[in-house]
Amino acid sequence: MKKLLVFTALILVSAAVVFSQNQVTSSSPAMPGLTSSPQFSATQGMFRSAADNFIRPDYFTAVTFDKFYTMMSFADTLKAQLGYAGKIGNLYISAAYSGSFLANYTPLDYTEQDYAAWPGGSKKVPVYDFNSTAPFVSGTPENRIALLLGAADMGFRLTFSSVGHEYIGLKDNFAAGTIPFKSYEAERGTISPQIAWAMAKDLTENGIRPYALLDLDFVRNYIKSESADGTGVDVRYSLNHFDPKLTLGLGGYTFYKSDGGFVLLADFEYALALKFYENEYSYTDGGGNNKISKINGLNINGALTENAYNGHRITPALVGRWSGGPLALRFRLNLPVILYGEESTSMTDTGGDLASGDKTSAFFIGFFPNLRLAAQWKIVPKLTLNIGGLISFGVSRTTTDISVREGYGNTNNALTIGFTFLPTDNLTFEVSGGIGTNNAINVFDDDNGLLSFTKLLVGVKF
């Protein structure tokens, strides 16, 4: 009973803090899934449903069905989550999609016009309605797709993500607004393949379910054009980098169990992050023509730097669980320590060759603990209330060649709520809601209503 009171008090404290602090969005502890169910969101990732587990390499075995499982979820009018799982013999196969489809992708329209000021004389060319520095749309396209194979108590998942990625390639003479071009190329956004592996059962009686993820983030951000007057190619800016990240996790180890159903687990995760740079810059040769060369760093509107980066995230965690009758309570205390080092050397262009200038370096260390609290209450056998709270803060220290800077992050928090409804053994409905931005609370308000549910998921299995 005392443990139950402690858990309840933690939930209430989390709810009270929400009234005076800023909200933050939750992120999945441990092995991330591609989809995020309303139940997952409402409980800050502490209670997953089949809509989360079916595409997770470590817990796909928790999804039970005879023939297939499928789900569909809409967070708003522009985003959706779709998933399907089935079996071929002893092979488990699932696929999932999450994103905005073709929303925020806007084709570049043009009109054929006689361009009187074209270099060398009037010319009929396509004229696009964008200026030379901002061809992209204002929205953020986002799409993710994943395929999971499960066999021999292991899961393998391949994921491909495209977030905010757009590419524009124009050739054969055109004009952007009032500026003539021979060609124009621009790209922005992130393309991210991911390979994930995990054991799908505990290796010991007390847990340990290891997992590994390899993320390969290709961050693209550049504009390159060739003038119609024949002076050559100009690289406006080039800020591309390749960010591989390796994450290794323990998967939880149970070190305490009480007769009253209370369980404590320890968890651990480590992530190594690197950055590699290869960009282009333009320079003027002896004949006054623009040429292109490469740099292992950044071209920031003509200011050149060579860069190096490596980072580490070490996250021990403590997890507690208790259940009794219709009530289940959980908490997770993550204690991540983040360290990274970065160097930047200014470079001067000397006609296609580079000369090194000043070097600056920085070392960052930060501690960003966060506490996640969750409860599930089975109101009636078919209807469950989900509630979650999140509290986080951070402290950091950045040391450079000339200064030391300390940072103290504000306390951030969130309060979320939702329901899971199972009208039959084959059909599931989930909804989630929560506090809006700036913690403006009105119980039924469309934007900030604690009981205004905006995310709906339907799951079906046979």
URGINOR-V467808 format. One record per residue. N is the residue number from 0. SS is DSSP state (alpha for helix, beta for strand, coil for the rest). PHI is phi in whole degrees, -180 to 180 (NA if undefined). D_FIRST is the distance of its C-alpha to the first C-alpha in Angstrom with 1 decimal. Layout:
n:N ss:SS phi:PHI d_first:D_FIRST
n:N ss:SS phi:PHI d_first:D_FIRST
This chain:
n:0 ss:coil phi:NA d_first:0.0
n:1 ss:alpha phi:-63 d_first:3.8
n:2 ss:alpha phi:-65 d_first:5.4
n:3 ss:alpha phi:-62 d_first:5.0
n:4 ss:alpha phi:-66 d_first:6.3
n:5 ss:alpha phi:-63 d_first:8.8
n:6 ss:alpha phi:-61 d_first:10.0
n:7 ss:alpha phi:-63 d_first:10.6
n:8 ss:alpha phi:-64 d_first:12.4
n:9 ss:alpha phi:-62 d_first:14.5
n:10 ss:alpha phi:-61 d_first:15.6
n:11 ss:alpha phi:-67 d_first:16.6
n:12 ss:alpha phi:-62 d_first:18.4
n:13 ss:alpha phi:-59 d_first:20.3
n:14 ss:alpha phi:-66 d_first:21.3
n:15 ss:alpha phi:-68 d_first:22.6
n:16 ss:alpha phi:-64 d_first:24.6
n:17 ss:coil phi:-56 d_first:26.4
n:18 ss:coil phi:-67 d_first:28.4
n:19 ss:coil phi:-122 d_first:30.3
n:20 ss:coil phi:-127 d_first:30.7
n:21 ss:beta phi:-82 d_first:32.5
n:22 ss:beta phi:-84 d_first:31.2
n:23 ss:coil phi:-125 d_first:31.5
n:24 ss:coil phi:-84 d_first:31.6
n:25 ss:coil phi:-85 d_first:29.2
n:26 ss:coil phi:-130 d_first:30.6
n:27 ss:coil phi:-72 d_first:29.4
n:28 ss:coil phi:-74 d_first:27.9
n:29 ss:coil phi:60 d_first:29.6
n:30 ss:coil phi:-55 d_first:32.1
n:31 ss:coil phi:-79 d_first:33.2
n:32 ss:coil phi:-100 d_first:34.2
n:33 ss:coil phi:-78 d_first:37.2
n:34 ss:coil phi:-103 d_first:35.5
n:35 ss:coil phi:-133 d_first:32.4
n:36 ss:coil phi:-76 d_first:30.8
n:37 ss:alpha phi:-58 d_first:29.4
n:38 ss:alpha phi:-65 d_first:26.0
n:39 ss:alpha phi:-61 d_first:26.4
n:40 ss:alpha phi:-65 d_first:27.6
n:41 ss:alpha phi:-68 d_first:24.9
n:42 ss:coil phi:-108 d_first:22.1
n:43 ss:coil phi:56 d_first:24.2
n:44 ss:coil phi:81 d_first:25.0
n:45 ss:coil phi:-90 d_first:21.5
n:46 ss:coil phi:-125 d_first:21.9
n:47 ss:coil phi:-93 d_first:25.4
n:48 ss:coil phi:-118 d_first:27.3
n:49 ss:alpha phi:-60 d_first:30.4
n:50 ss:alpha phi:-68 d_first:32.5
n:51 ss:alpha phi:-95 d_first:31.3
n:52 ss:alpha phi:-72 d_first:31.3
n:53 ss:coil phi:-64 d_first:34.7
n:54 ss:coil phi:-116 d_first:36.5
n:55 ss:coil phi:-99 d_first:34.4
n:56 ss:coil phi:-63 d_first:36.0
n:57 ss:coil phi:-93 d_first:32.7
n:58 ss:coil phi:-136 d_first:30.9
n:59 ss:alpha phi:-65 d_first:33.7
n:60 ss:alpha phi:-70 d_first:33.0
n:61 ss:alpha phi:-80 d_first:29.7
n:62 ss:coil phi:-92 d_first:32.1
n:63 ss:coil phi:-106 d_first:33.2
n:64 ss:coil phi:-164 d_first:36.3
n:65 ss:coil phi:-92 d_first:39.5
n:66 ss:coil phi:-114 d_first:42.2
n:67 ss:beta phi:-161 d_first:41.0
n:68 ss:beta phi:-130 d_first:38.3
n:69 ss:beta phi:-143 d_first:39.3
n:70 ss:beta phi:-144 d_first:37.7
n:71 ss:beta phi:-147 d_first:39.1
n:72 ss:beta phi:-143 d_first:37.5
n:73 ss:beta phi:-129 d_first:39.1
n:74 ss:beta phi:-84 d_first:37.6
n:75 ss:beta phi:-157 d_first:40.7
n:76 ss:coil phi:-71 d_first:44.3
n:77 ss:coil phi:-114 d_first:45.4
n:78 ss:beta phi:-131 d_first:42.7
n:79 ss:beta phi:-145 d_first:41.6
n:80 ss:beta phi:-129 d_first:39.8
n:81 ss:beta phi:-131 d_first:41.2
n:82 ss:beta phi:-154 d_first:40.3
n:83 ss:beta phi:-148 d_first:41.4
n:84 ss:beta phi:-138 d_first:40.4
n:85 ss:beta phi:-155 d_first:42.3
n:86 ss:beta phi:-135 d_first:43.4
n:87 ss:beta phi:-123 d_first:46.8
n:88 ss:coil phi:65 d_first:46.5
n:89 ss:coil phi:-93 d_first:43.9
n:90 ss:beta phi:-94 d_first:44.2
n:91 ss:beta phi:-91 d_first:41.5
n:92 ss:beta phi:-132 d_first:43.0
n:93 ss:beta phi:-142 d_first:41.5
n:94 ss:beta phi:-139 d_first:42.9
n:95 ss:beta phi:-145 d_first:41.6
n:96 ss:beta phi:-131 d_first:43.1
n:97 ss:beta phi:-144 d_first:41.6
n:98 ss:beta phi:161 d_first:43.8
n:99 ss:coil phi:-112 d_first:46.2
n:100 ss:coil phi:56 d_first:49.1
n:101 ss:coil phi:-98 d_first:52.4
n:102 ss:coil phi:-62 d_first:51.1
n:103 ss:coil phi:75 d_first:52.3
n:104 ss:coil phi:-93 d_first:55.2
n:105 ss:coil phi:-117 d_first:58.4
n:106 ss:coil phi:-67 d_first:61.7
n:107 ss:coil phi:-83 d_first:64.4
n:108 ss:coil phi:-86 d_first:67.1
n:109 ss:beta phi:-146 d_first:70.6
n:110 ss:beta phi:-131 d_first:74.1
n:111 ss:beta phi:-78 d_first:77.4
n:112 ss:beta phi:-137 d_first:79.5
n:113 ss:beta phi:-80 d_first:82.7
n:114 ss:beta phi:-100 d_first:81.7
n:115 ss:coil phi:-65 d_first:84.8
n:116 ss:coil phi:-92 d_first:83.6
n:117 ss:coil phi:-65 d_first:82.8
n:118 ss:coil phi:-56 d_first:84.2
n:119 ss:coil phi:92 d_first:87.7
n:120 ss:coil phi:130 d_first:88.1
n:121 ss:coil phi:-57 d_first:86.6
n:122 ss:beta phi:-149 d_first:84.3
n:123 ss:beta phi:-89 d_first:82.3
n:124 ss:beta phi:-139 d_first:78.7
n:125 ss:beta phi:-68 d_first:75.2
n:126 ss:beta phi:-118 d_first:73.7
n:127 ss:beta phi:-95 d_first:69.9
n:128 ss:coil phi:-94 d_first:68.1
n:129 ss:coil phi:-151 d_first:66.0
n:130 ss:coil phi:-84 d_first:66.8
n:131 ss:coil phi:-76 d_first:67.3
n:132 ss:coil phi:-114 d_first:64.0
n:133 ss:coil phi:-140 d_first:61.4
n:134 ss:coil phi:-83 d_first:61.9
n:135 ss:coil phi:-85 d_first:58.2
n:136 ss:coil phi:-78 d_first:56.3
n:137 ss:coil phi:-81 d_first:53.6
n:138 ss:coil phi:-78 d_first:50.8
n:139 ss:coil phi:-124 d_first:48.8
n:140 ss:coil phi:-62 d_first:49.3
n:141 ss:beta phi:-150 d_first:46.4
n:142 ss:beta phi:-147 d_first:46.3
n:143 ss:beta phi:-137 d_first:44.4
n:144 ss:beta phi:-139 d_first:44.9
n:145 ss:beta phi:-143 d_first:43.4
n:146 ss:beta phi:-130 d_first:44.2
n:147 ss:beta phi:-119 d_first:41.8
n:148 ss:beta phi:-119 d_first:42.9
n:149 ss:beta phi:-125 d_first:40.6
n:150 ss:beta phi:-162 d_first:41.8
n:151 ss:coil phi:55 d_first:41.2
n:152 ss:coil phi:62 d_first:37.5
n:153 ss:beta phi:-137 d_first:38.5
n:154 ss:beta phi:-125 d_first:38.9
n:155 ss:beta phi:-125 d_first:41.7
n:156 ss:beta phi:-131 d_first:41.8
n:157 ss:beta phi:-114 d_first:44.7
n:158 ss:beta phi:-124 d_first:44.2
n:159 ss:beta phi:-128 d_first:46.8
n:160 ss:beta phi:-125 d_first:46.0
n:161 ss:beta phi:-132 d_first:48.4
n:162 ss:beta phi:-121 d_first:47.1
n:163 ss:beta phi:64 d_first:49.5
n:164 ss:beta phi:-89 d_first:52.4
n:165 ss:beta phi:-141 d_first:55.9
n:166 ss:beta phi:-132 d_first:59.3
n:167 ss:beta phi:-129 d_first:62.6
n:168 ss:beta phi:-132 d_first:65.9
n:169 ss:beta phi:-122 d_first:69.2
n:170 ss:coil phi:-137 d_first:72.7
n:171 ss:coil phi:65 d_first:76.3
n:172 ss:coil phi:67 d_first:76.9
n:173 ss:beta phi:-162 d_first:75.0
n:174 ss:beta phi:-128 d_first:74.1
n:175 ss:beta phi:-110 d_first:70.8
n:176 ss:coil phi:66 d_first:71.7
n:177 ss:coil phi:-111 d_first:74.9
n:178 ss:beta phi:-113 d_first:74.5
n:179 ss:beta phi:-84 d_first:76.3
n:180 ss:beta phi:-133 d_first:74.8
n:181 ss:beta phi:-88 d_first:76.0
n:182 ss:beta phi:-155 d_first:72.4
n:183 ss:beta phi:-153 d_first:68.8
n:184 ss:beta phi:-138 d_first:65.6
n:185 ss:beta phi:-146 d_first:62.1
n:186 ss:beta phi:-151 d_first:58.6
n:187 ss:beta phi:-152 d_first:55.1
n:188 ss:beta phi:108 d_first:51.5
n:189 ss:beta phi:-128 d_first:49.6
n:190 ss:beta phi:-112 d_first:50.0
n:191 ss:beta phi:-135 d_first:47.3
n:192 ss:beta phi:-76 d_first:47.4
n:193 ss:beta phi:-141 d_first:44.3
n:194 ss:beta phi:-116 d_first:43.9
n:195 ss:beta phi:-128 d_first:40.5
n:196 ss:beta phi:-136 d_first:39.6
n:197 ss:beta phi:-158 d_first:36.3
n:198 ss:beta phi:-75 d_first:35.2
n:199 ss:coil phi:-103 d_first:33.6
n:200 ss:coil phi:-150 d_first:31.6
n:201 ss:coil phi:-67 d_first:29.7
n:202 ss:coil phi:-83 d_first:32.2
n:203 ss:beta phi:-133 d_first:29.8
n:204 ss:coil phi:-65 d_first:26.9
n:205 ss:coil phi:-102 d_first:24.6
n:206 ss:beta phi:116 d_first:26.2
n:207 ss:coil phi:73 d_first:29.1
n:208 ss:coil phi:-135 d_first:30.8
n:209 ss:coil phi:-67 d_first:33.5
n:210 ss:beta phi:-147 d_first:35.3
n:211 ss:beta phi:-145 d_first:38.4
n:212 ss:beta phi:-131 d_first:39.8
n:213 ss:beta phi:-119 d_first:43.3
n:214 ss:beta phi:-101 d_first:44.0
n:215 ss:beta phi:-123 d_first:47.6
n:216 ss:beta phi:-95 d_first:47.9
n:217 ss:beta phi:-103 d_first:51.5
n:218 ss:beta phi:-94 d_first:51.6
n:219 ss:beta phi:-117 d_first:54.9
n:220 ss:beta phi:-163 d_first:56.4
n:221 ss:beta phi:-158 d_first:60.2
n:222 ss:beta phi:-136 d_first:63.3
n:223 ss:beta phi:-136 d_first:66.7
n:224 ss:beta phi:-142 d_first:69.9
n:225 ss:beta phi:-122 d_first:73.6
n:226 ss:beta phi:-70 d_first:76.0
n:227 ss:coil phi:-76 d_first:78.7
n:228 ss:coil phi:-87 d_first:81.3
n:229 ss:coil phi:83 d_first:81.3
n:230 ss:coil phi:-85 d_first:79.9
n:231 ss:beta phi:112 d_first:77.1
n:232 ss:beta phi:-96 d_first:73.4
n:233 ss:beta phi:-119 d_first:71.1
n:234 ss:beta phi:-94 d_first:67.4
n:235 ss:beta phi:-63 d_first:65.8
n:236 ss:beta phi:-159 d_first:62.6
n:237 ss:beta phi:-149 d_first:60.8
n:238 ss:coil phi:-125 d_first:57.2
n:239 ss:coil phi:-77 d_first:56.2
n:240 ss:beta phi:-155 d_first:53.8
n:241 ss:beta phi:-112 d_first:52.2
n:242 ss:beta phi:-120 d_first:48.6
n:243 ss:beta phi:-79 d_first:47.3
n:244 ss:beta phi:-142 d_first:43.7
n:245 ss:beta phi:-112 d_first:42.1
n:246 ss:beta phi:-121 d_first:38.4
n:247 ss:beta phi:-125 d_first:36.7
n:248 ss:beta phi:-134 d_first:33.1
n:249 ss:coil phi:-82 d_first:31.0
n:250 ss:coil phi:90 d_first:28.7
n:251 ss:coil phi:94 d_first:25.5
n:252 ss:beta phi:-133 d_first:24.6
n:253 ss:beta phi:-81 d_first:21.3
n:254 ss:beta phi:-117 d_first:20.9
n:255 ss:beta phi:-151 d_first:17.4
n:256 ss:beta phi:-137 d_first:15.3
n:257 ss:coil phi:-105 d_first:12.3
n:258 ss:coil phi:-66 d_first:12.0
n:259 ss:coil phi:-86 d_first:8.7
n:260 ss:coil phi:96 d_first:10.9
n:261 ss:coil phi:-86 d_first:10.6
n:262 ss:beta phi:-130 d_first:14.3
n:263 ss:beta phi:-119 d_first:16.5
n:264 ss:beta phi:-127 d_first:20.1
n:265 ss:beta phi:-110 d_first:23.1
n:266 ss:beta phi:-137 d_first:25.9
n:267 ss:beta phi:-153 d_first:29.4
n:268 ss:beta phi:-142 d_first:32.3
n:269 ss:beta phi:-131 d_first:35.8
n:270 ss:beta phi:-133 d_first:38.4
n:271 ss:beta phi:-112 d_first:42.1
n:272 ss:beta phi:-124 d_first:44.1
n:273 ss:beta phi:-126 d_first:47.9
n:274 ss:beta phi:-135 d_first:50.5
n:275 ss:beta phi:-126 d_first:54.1
n:276 ss:beta phi:-118 d_first:56.7
n:277 ss:coil phi:-150 d_first:60.0
n:278 ss:beta phi:-134 d_first:61.7
n:279 ss:beta phi:-112 d_first:65.1
n:280 ss:beta phi:-143 d_first:67.3
n:281 ss:beta phi:-107 d_first:70.7
n:282 ss:beta phi:-140 d_first:73.7
n:283 ss:beta phi:-104 d_first:77.3
n:284 ss:coil phi:-83 d_first:80.0
n:285 ss:coil phi:-62 d_first:83.5
n:286 ss:coil phi:-90 d_first:84.7
n:287 ss:coil phi:84 d_first:82.3
n:288 ss:coil phi:-100 d_first:80.2
n:289 ss:beta phi:-79 d_first:76.4
n:290 ss:beta phi:-121 d_first:75.1
n:291 ss:beta phi:-122 d_first:71.6
n:292 ss:beta phi:-136 d_first:70.1
n:293 ss:beta phi:-119 d_first:66.6
n:294 ss:beta phi:-141 d_first:64.2
n:295 ss:coil phi:-86 d_first:61.0
n:296 ss:beta phi:-173 d_first:59.3
n:297 ss:beta phi:-119 d_first:59.2
n:298 ss:beta phi:-112 d_first:62.0
n:299 ss:beta phi:-99 d_first:60.7
n:300 ss:coil phi:53 d_first:63.6
n:301 ss:coil phi:99 d_first:66.1
n:302 ss:beta phi:-84 d_first:64.3
n:303 ss:beta phi:-105 d_first:63.7
n:304 ss:beta phi:-141 d_first:61.1
n:305 ss:beta phi:-99 d_first:60.2
n:306 ss:beta phi:-131 d_first:56.5
n:307 ss:beta phi:-143 d_first:54.1
n:308 ss:beta phi:-152 d_first:50.3
n:309 ss:beta phi:-150 d_first:47.5
n:310 ss:beta phi:-139 d_first:43.8
n:311 ss:beta phi:-140 d_first:40.6
n:312 ss:beta phi:-127 d_first:36.9
n:313 ss:beta phi:-116 d_first:34.4
n:314 ss:beta phi:-130 d_first:30.8
n:315 ss:beta phi:-77 d_first:28.1
n:316 ss:beta phi:-148 d_first:24.6
n:317 ss:beta phi:-122 d_first:21.0
n:318 ss:beta phi:-124 d_first:18.9
n:319 ss:beta phi:-125 d_first:15.2
n:320 ss:beta phi:-138 d_first:13.8
n:321 ss:beta phi:-148 d_first:10.8
n:322 ss:beta phi:-146 d_first:11.3
n:323 ss:beta phi:-165 d_first:10.2
n:324 ss:coil phi:62 d_first:12.7
n:325 ss:coil phi:-84 d_first:14.5
n:326 ss:beta phi:-114 d_first:12.4
n:327 ss:beta phi:-135 d_first:13.0
n:328 ss:beta phi:-128 d_first:12.5
n:329 ss:beta phi:-146 d_first:15.0
n:330 ss:beta phi:-142 d_first:16.7
n:331 ss:beta phi:-142 d_first:20.0
n:332 ss:beta phi:-107 d_first:21.7
n:333 ss:beta phi:-92 d_first:25.4
n:334 ss:beta phi:-127 d_first:27.6
n:335 ss:beta phi:-75 d_first:31.1
n:336 ss:beta phi:-114 d_first:34.2
n:337 ss:beta phi:-116 d_first:37.5
n:338 ss:beta phi:-130 d_first:40.9
n:339 ss:beta phi:-152 d_first:44.3
n:340 ss:beta phi:-121 d_first:47.9
n:341 ss:beta phi:-144 d_first:50.7
n:342 ss:beta phi:-126 d_first:54.4
n:343 ss:beta phi:-140 d_first:57.0
n:344 ss:beta phi:-119 d_first:60.8
n:345 ss:beta phi:-71 d_first:63.1
n:346 ss:beta phi:-125 d_first:66.0
n:347 ss:beta phi:-115 d_first:69.5
n:348 ss:beta phi:-77 d_first:71.5
n:349 ss:coil phi:-122 d_first:75.1
n:350 ss:coil phi:78 d_first:76.6
n:351 ss:coil phi:105 d_first:74.1
n:352 ss:coil phi:-102 d_first:73.3
n:353 ss:beta phi:-118 d_first:70.4
n:354 ss:beta phi:-115 d_first:70.5
n:355 ss:beta phi:-77 d_first:67.4
n:356 ss:beta phi:-121 d_first:66.6
n:357 ss:beta phi:-70 d_first:63.7
n:358 ss:beta phi:-114 d_first:60.5
n:359 ss:beta phi:-125 d_first:57.1
n:360 ss:beta phi:-136 d_first:53.9
n:361 ss:beta phi:-145 d_first:50.2
n:362 ss:beta phi:-127 d_first:47.1
n:363 ss:beta phi:-119 d_first:43.7
n:364 ss:beta phi:-134 d_first:40.3
n:365 ss:beta phi:-142 d_first:37.2
n:366 ss:beta phi:-125 d_first:33.4
n:367 ss:beta phi:-130 d_first:31.4
n:368 ss:beta phi:-69 d_first:27.7
n:369 ss:beta phi:-144 d_first:25.6
n:370 ss:beta phi:-117 d_first:21.9
n:371 ss:beta phi:-112 d_first:21.0
n:372 ss:beta phi:-126 d_first:17.8
n:373 ss:beta phi:-151 d_first:17.4
n:374 ss:beta phi:-143 d_first:15.5
n:375 ss:beta phi:-125 d_first:16.8
n:376 ss:beta phi:-126 d_first:16.2
n:377 ss:beta phi:-82 d_first:18.4
n:378 ss:beta phi:-63 d_first:19.8
n:379 ss:beta phi:-136 d_first:22.1
n:380 ss:coil phi:-53 d_first:23.0
n:381 ss:coil phi:-100 d_first:25.8
n:382 ss:beta phi:-130 d_first:24.3
n:383 ss:beta phi:-123 d_first:21.6
n:384 ss:beta phi:-91 d_first:20.8
n:385 ss:beta phi:-114 d_first:20.8
n:386 ss:beta phi:-143 d_first:20.1
n:387 ss:beta phi:-147 d_first:20.6
n:388 ss:beta phi:-140 d_first:21.3
n:389 ss:beta phi:-138 d_first:23.6
n:390 ss:beta phi:-129 d_first:24.5
n:391 ss:beta phi:-147 d_first:27.4
n:392 ss:coil phi:-154 d_first:30.0
n:393 ss:coil phi:-155 d_first:32.9
n:394 ss:beta phi:-131 d_first:35.3
n:395 ss:beta phi:-151 d_first:38.6
n:396 ss:beta phi:-143 d_first:41.9
n:397 ss:beta phi:-116 d_first:45.2
n:398 ss:beta phi:-111 d_first:48.2
n:399 ss:beta phi:-116 d_first:51.6
n:400 ss:coil phi:-65 d_first:55.1
n:401 ss:coil phi:-125 d_first:55.6
n:402 ss:coil phi:-155 d_first:52.2
n:403 ss:beta phi:-127 d_first:48.5
n:404 ss:beta phi:-124 d_first:46.2
n:405 ss:beta phi:-109 d_first:42.5
n:406 ss:beta phi:-126 d_first:40.2
n:407 ss:beta phi:-128 d_first:36.9
n:408 ss:coil phi:-72 d_first:35.4
n:409 ss:coil phi:-67 d_first:33.8
n:410 ss:coil phi:-71 d_first:30.1
n:411 ss:beta phi:-114 d_first:29.8
n:412 ss:beta phi:-160 d_first:27.1
n:413 ss:beta phi:-153 d_first:26.6
n:414 ss:beta phi:-128 d_first:24.5
n:415 ss:beta phi:-130 d_first:25.0
n:416 ss:beta phi:-149 d_first:24.1
n:417 ss:beta phi:-172 d_first:25.4
n:418 ss:beta phi:-137 d_first:25.3
n:419 ss:beta phi:-119 d_first:26.0
n:420 ss:beta phi:-125 d_first:28.0
n:421 ss:beta phi:-118 d_first:29.2
n:422 ss:beta phi:-66 d_first:31.9
n:423 ss:beta phi:-140 d_first:33.1
n:424 ss:coil phi:-69 d_first:32.4
n:425 ss:coil phi:-104 d_first:35.2
n:426 ss:beta phi:-130 d_first:34.5
n:427 ss:beta phi:-133 d_first:31.9
n:428 ss:beta phi:-120 d_first:31.8
n:429 ss:beta phi:-133 d_first:29.9
n:430 ss:beta phi:-137 d_first:30.1
n:431 ss:beta phi:-141 d_first:28.9
n:432 ss:beta phi:-146 d_first:29.4
n:433 ss:beta phi:161 d_first:28.5
n:434 ss:coil phi:-72 d_first:29.9
n:435 ss:coil phi:-85 d_first:33.6
n:436 ss:alpha phi:-66 d_first:35.6
n:437 ss:alpha phi:61 d_first:35.5
n:438 ss:alpha phi:55 d_first:32.2
n:439 ss:coil phi:-79 d_first:34.2
n:440 ss:coil phi:-109 d_first:31.8
n:441 ss:coil phi:-141 d_first:33.1
n:442 ss:coil phi:-50 d_first:30.8
n:443 ss:coil phi:-114 d_first:33.6
n:444 ss:coil phi:-65 d_first:36.1
n:445 ss:coil phi:-63 d_first:37.8
n:446 ss:coil phi:-97 d_first:37.4
n:447 ss:coil phi:-119 d_first:34.3
n:448 ss:coil phi:-79 d_first:32.4
n:449 ss:coil phi:-61 d_first:28.7
n:450 ss:coil phi:-110 d_first:29.3
n:451 ss:coil phi:-101 d_first:32.7
n:452 ss:coil phi:-95 d_first:32.3
n:453 ss:coil phi:-113 d_first:35.1
n:454 ss:beta phi:-119 d_first:34.2
n:455 ss:beta phi:-123 d_first:34.6
n:456 ss:beta phi:-131 d_first:34.4
n:457 ss:beta phi:-122 d_first:35.7
n:458 ss:beta phi:-121 d_first:35.1
n:459 ss:beta phi:-133 d_first:37.2
n:460 ss:beta phi:-140 d_first:37.3
n:461 ss:coil phi:-139 d_first:39.5
